[in-house]
Amino acid sequence: MQLGALSDEDLLVEWRQRNGLERDAVVNELFSRHYERVARWCMRLTGDRDRAADLAQEVFLKAHRYLDSFRGTSRFSTWLYTIVRNESMTKVRRAGPPMDPDDALAELATLDPGPHELAERELKGTRLREFLAATLDPLELNVFVLHYGDELPLDAITRLLRLENASGAKAYIVSAKRKLAKAAEDLRTRGEAL
């Protein structure tokens, strides 16, 4: 049976039915699917490549240690990102304020861009971050980045951030889009580019 063809939930069923090295192969497949997103989230929250790598390792160790406690009442990814959020917040509180995440994220490029491309990307990223931060309140920004940057579903974000309003994360996305459209129109009216 090809492990790569199974859903996360099916992998967990396989994991519970296997022993030893077979069990390790299943959990490795499961965690490798989520490693890149977990690492990106850790990088964004810590702003430091080494701290992010340590944090991602701690997240997966904790997830492995408590994998038996996953009961399937939510998607596996939601459960895992809850661990990421909790570990990240604990780590960030202990470590103090992060450095600029763009500096750290530039180091993670899979292709080796030239200095001109890096400088241009950094300038665009800085302008976009400033635009988003100036336009959205912190919770809207967080929901927006989780949904569009990390591609988390709205219901997962609602649970992850423990949003208690009737519409959950969707309300924040609607509000963010409205604010961003108005702010972008204001920029165009003034003849400015983002």
N, C-alpha and C positions, 0 to 999 in steps of 0.2 A: 504494500500500500504506500502510495506517495504521500508523505506528510505535507508537502507543499500544497496539495490539492484540498486539504481539509480546512474547514473554518477554525477560528480560534476555539470555539466551544467544542467542536469535534476533536480537536487536539487535546483538550482537557479530558475528554472522555477516554481517549487513547492513553494519556498520561496516567490516569487512575488505574488502567487495566494492565499496565506494563511494569516491569521490574528492571533494576540495574541500568545497564548501558542503553537499553531500548528506551527507558524512561528519560534518560539524559538527552537522547536524540530528539525526543518529542518536545521537551522543555526548551532545548536550544532552538528548535524551529519556531516555537511560539515567541520566544523573547527576541529572536533575530528580526522578526516581522516588525517589532515595535522599537527596536533600538535607535534607529535614526531619529524618529520623532521625540523619543525620550531625551536623547542627547541634545537635540535642538532646543527643547524646552529648558533643559538644565543650563545650556549655554546662555539662553536669553535671560534666565533668572539670575545666574551667578555672574555672567559677564567675563568669566575667566575660563580658558580652555582646560587647565588642570583641575580647577574646582568642579567644572562641569563633568569631566570624566570621572572624578571621584564620586560625585553625586549620582551620576547614572549607574555606576557600579553598585553603590549603596542601594539604589532603588531596585535594581534587579536582584540583589542579594535578599532584600526584604521581601520582594515579591516571591522569590523562590522559597524562602523560609515559610511564608504564609499561604502558599498556593493551595494547600489543603483547605484553607478557610474560604476560598472562593466557592460560592454556592450557586452561581449562575442566575441570580436575581437581576443582574444587569449584564451588559456586555463585558467581556474580559477587558477590552481596552478602557472602558470607563473605570473599572476596578483598578487597573494598572495606573491610569493617570491620576486617580485619587491618591495613590501612594506617591507618585511623582510630586503632586502638589504639596502634600503634607511634608515630605522629606525636603523639598525645595524651600518651603517657607521656614521650616526649622533651621535649615542650613543658612539661609540668607539672614535670618534674624541673628544667628550666632556670629556670622562672618562680617556683618556690616554692609554698607551700600556697595552695589556692584559697579564695575567699571563699565564704560560704554559698550553695549553688546555688539555694535557694528564692528568695532575693532576686533573683537573675538570672532564674530561670525565670518569676517573676511578671511580668516585663517582656515576655515572649513571648506573652502571652495574645492569641488572635486576636479575641476579643470584648473590649470595654472594660468590665470589671466595675467596680462601684462600690467605694468604700473599705471598706464593711462586708463585702462578699463577699471582697475581697482579704485582709482581716484574718482572716476565718473560714477561708479556704483556707490561709493561711499557718500558722495555729494547728493546723489538722488535719494539714497536711503536716509540720510540726515534730514533732507527737506521733507520727505514723506513722513518720517517720525515726528518732526516738528509740527507739520500740518495736522497729523492725527492727534497729537498731544494737545495742540491748541484748540482743536475743534471738539474733541470728545472728552467726556469726563472719564476718570480712571476705570470705572467698572465697564462702561461702554467700550473703551479701548481694549480692555482685557478680553471681553466677550468677542469683539471684532477680530482680534488677533488669533484667538483660539479657534474661531470658526473658519476664517479665511486663510490664516497663516498655517495653522496646524491641522486644518480640515476636520476638526471634531464636529460631530453632529450637535445640533442645538439642544436636544434632550440630554446629551452627555454633559454639555457645558452647564446646563441648568443644575444637574446633580452635582457636578464637580465643584461649582462655585456656591452651591447651596442657595440658589436663588428661590425666593419664596413668593414672588409675584405671580399672578395668574397666568401670564403668558411665558414666563421663564426667560430664557436667553433670547427668544425671538423678539421680545419687546425692545431689548437693548440693541439688537441688530437693526430693527426698523428705525429706532431713534437715531442710531449712528448713521445710517444711510441718508436719512433726511438731513441731518446736520452736515454731513460731508458734501451732499449735493448742493446745499445752499452755500457752503464755504467755497466750493469749487466754482460755482457760478459767480460769486463775489470776486474771486481771483480773475476769472475771465473778463468780467466787467472792467476791472482795473487794468487789464492787459498784462497780467502777470502769469507766469507759468509755474506749475508745481515742480 
